[in-house]
Amino acid sequence: MHSGTSRKAMLAARSSLPLISRRWRFRLLGPVVTLLFLLASGPGGAQTSHDRAFWVALRTSGFALPQGAPVLPLALEAAALLGSTDPELRDDIAYSAIETWVYRQQRLDAADLERLRSTLAANARRGLGDGAGDGLFLRSFSLLALSVLAAEDLKRPFLDTQRFESLIDLAIEELAHERDLRGYIPGKGWGHATAHCADLLKFLARSGRLRVQQQPRMVNAIAGRLRSAGLVFVWGEDARLGAALTAIAIRTDADPVAFIAWCKRLEQEHAALWNGSFDAQRYVAVRAQLNALNAFTADLDASSAGAEPIRAALRSLHTQAQ
């Protein structure tokens, strides 16, 4: 617009423009994304690393890809971007792309899903046990992406027994050995390894493949994480862990033994706090467990499933720990 054009004239011109619906915007963006896709490919269609503009355009299009375009190379590229310290690129683009192609659009076949699972599982272990650092993001968001694959397996099974149980092993290993427990990190966004691991456990616990013998391992891993964290979680981890526990507790084959044993042990730990001099670290370990079990109780109460032995153990704990 020229500097002499009045605001009134600009508003009148703008109001005369036809509105474009969200559906048609996506249709119009389709050729743009296709062009970017082709331009970003090497000779003969060989994939190269895509720049930020490509990924932003892809998100704007709803992660729509040209019909017949191979999705796995982009999904693997997105898996690498899960380690970015840029929260928009990591959360809003890379993770959302994987979630869309795996779960919503189901663009990957069983072989592709297995390739992606293998890559994510390896990334989730990279640097596990290290102190606080940027390696957290790749581990944590790989776990979150694996939770999407576990959710997809509930709808469209592709995991065999060995690979299913390897995901249980991975989640338990992460709870035992992850040392970077930061939740939200200013400037870099969510770390949230504990919450993302809980999400993976939740979907695994909903599967018919879960053996009864695996249930106490999962419950004990969650209890161990809370007992050993050295902090009280404040970024919503309690609710996510509670949801994972609920998924185990409401199964028709739920084994209450590990839940009951945990509650009894925590009753003893709570009573011991007030015998002798106060120990802040012991208090933190007890408080972290109580907070998660409070979230679990609320979640379980919202369910109509039985789990009465587990409910009774929780009631006893809450009575003793008032």
C-alpha positions, 0 to 999 in steps of 0.5 A: 500500500502507498503511504497515502492510502487511508486506513478506512480504504485498506479495511474496505479493500480487505473486507471485499476479499473472499474468505478461504476456509481451512479446508481450502487453505490445506488444498491450496497448500498441497502443491506448495508442500509437494514442490518443497518436497521435490525441491528438497530431494536429491537427484532421482528422488534421493532424500536430503536433510530438509530445512526448517522452512520445509517442516514449517510448511508441512505442519501448516498443511497438516503434515499432508504429503504427496500421494505415494510419497515415501513417509518413512524417510521423513519419519526417521528425519523427524525422529532425529529432530526430537533431539532439538533444543528448539521446542517448536521444531521438536514438539510442534513439528517433529513429534506432531509429524510422527503422531500424525503419520503413525496414529492419525493417518496411518501412513506407515506399514508394519515394516516401517513402524518396526524401523521407526521403533528400532530407531526411537528405542536406540535414541531413548537409550542414548546418554541414559544415566548422564547428568543434566544436559541437552541429550535429555530431549532426544531420550525423552521425546523418543519415549513419547513417540514410542508411546504413539507406536504403542497406542497404534499397536492397540489399534493395528497390531504390529509388535511381536512378543519380543519387541513388545517386551523390549519396550517394557524393558526400555521403560523400566530401564529409563525409570531406573537410570534417567538422572535428568528429571527436569520438567519444563526448561526455560527457553527449551521447553519440556524435558519431561522424561518421567512423564513421557515414560509413564505415557509409554507404560500406560499404553503398554499396560492396555495391551492384551500382550502384557503378561501378568508377570510383567505387571509387578515389574512395572509397578515396582519400577514406578515406585522405585523412580518416585523413591529415588528421584530425590525431588517432588515432581511438580510438572504433572508427572504425578498424573501421568504416572497415576494414569499408567498405574490405573491402566495396570490396576483396571485390567481383568487380569490385574495382579494386586500383590505389588500394589498392596506391598507398595502401600504397606511399605510406604505406610512404614516409611511414612511412620518412620519419618516422625521417629527421631530427627527429621530427615528432609531427603526421606520426607521428599521420597515419601512425599513424591510417592504419596503425591503419585498415589493420590493421583492414582487414587483419583484416577482409579476412583473415576473408573468403574472397574473393580480393583477392590484389593488395590482400592482397599490398600490405598484407603489404608495408606491414606488413613495412616498417612494423614 
